[in-house]
Amino acid sequence: MIVYMFPPTIVVTDCMRKVLSLPKKAVLIEQFRMLPCNAFVICDDNTGYFSQGLYYKVLKHISECQNCRRVQEEINSPEYVSQLLGELREIELMWKSISEDTD
């Protein structure tokens, strides 16, 4: 299990804005810790908003988009991105476990 001191923060790229339909003013995405698939979007005007399922979508996008993954590695570190992708796997395993329990 991965444990963070602070919520993971992802820098929003132009590609993410386009693919995930994020507003131009969105600059950071943090995981909403009480609901691990959801996110809090921080905007350049110091406002923010909650978005259901966005954290999972962003992690999935980073796992599939080499450019966005590279940007996150440059801003944070390759280890940080590996940690994020590990979290994506944990979320997917959690969802799989929940869906198997309800079948």
C-alpha positions in Angstrom: 0.0 0.0 0.0 1.3 3.5 -0.9 1.1 6.1 1.9 1.5 9.8 1.2 2.1 12.7 3.6 0.3 15.1 1.3 -2.2 14.4 -1.5 -0.5 13.6 -4.7 -0.4 16.6 -7.0 -0.5 16.4 -10.8 0.3 19.4 -13.0 -2.4 19.9 -15.7 -1.0 19.8 -19.3 -2.7 21.2 -22.4 -3.2 17.6 -23.6 -5.1 16.8 -20.3 -7.2 19.9 -20.8 -8.2 18.7 -24.3 -8.6 15.0 -23.6 -10.3 15.3 -20.2 -12.3 18.5 -21.0 -10.7 20.5 -18.2 -11.0 24.3 -18.2 -8.0 26.4 -19.3 -7.7 27.8 -15.8 -7.1 24.4 -14.2 -3.5 24.1 -13.2 -3.2 21.3 -10.6 -5.1 18.1 -9.7 -5.0 16.6 -6.2 -6.5 13.3 -5.2 -9.5 13.7 -2.9 -8.3 11.3 -0.1 -11.7 10.4 1.3 -12.7 9.1 -2.2 -9.6 7.9 -3.9 -10.9 8.0 -7.5 -12.1 11.6 -7.2 -10.1 14.8 -7.5 -9.9 18.4 -6.4 -9.0 20.7 -9.3 -7.0 23.8 -8.4 -7.3 26.8 -10.8 -5.0 29.6 -11.6 -7.3 32.1 -9.9 -7.0 30.3 -6.5 -10.4 28.7 -6.8 -11.0 25.0 -7.1 -13.7 22.3 -7.5 -14.4 18.7 -6.8 -14.7 16.3 -9.7 -16.0 12.8 -9.4 -13.8 10.1 -11.0 -11.3 12.6 -12.4 -8.3 11.4 -10.4 -8.7 7.9 -11.9 -9.1 9.4 -15.4 -6.0 11.5 -15.0 -3.9 8.6 -13.8 -5.2 6.5 -16.7 -4.3 9.3 -19.1 -0.8 9.6 -17.7 -0.3 5.9 -18.1 -1.3 6.0 -21.8 0.1 9.4 -22.9 3.9 9.5 -23.1 4.0 13.3 -23.4 2.0 13.9 -20.2 4.0 11.2 -18.4 7.3 12.9 -19.4 6.0 16.3 -18.2 5.1 14.9 -14.8 8.5 13.2 -14.6 10.3 16.5 -15.4 8.3 18.5 -12.9 8.2 15.9 -10.1 10.4 12.8 -10.7 10.3 9.4 -12.5 9.8 7.8 -9.0 6.8 10.0 -8.3 5.2 9.0 -11.6 5.9 5.4 -10.8 4.2 5.9 -7.5 1.2 7.5 -9.3 1.0 4.5 -11.7 1.2 2.1 -8.8 -1.8 4.0 -7.3 -3.7 3.5 -10.6 -3.1 -0.3 -10.3 -4.4 -0.2 -6.7 -7.5 1.6 -7.8 -8.2 -0.8 -10.6 -7.7 -3.8 -8.3 -10.0 -2.2 -5.8 -12.7 -1.8 -8.4 -12.2 -5.3 -9.7 -12.5 -6.6 -6.1 -15.7 -4.6 -5.5 -17.3 -5.8 -8.8 -16.4 -9.4 -8.0 -18.0 -9.1 -4.6 -21.2 -7.8 -6.1 -21.6 -10.5 -8.8 
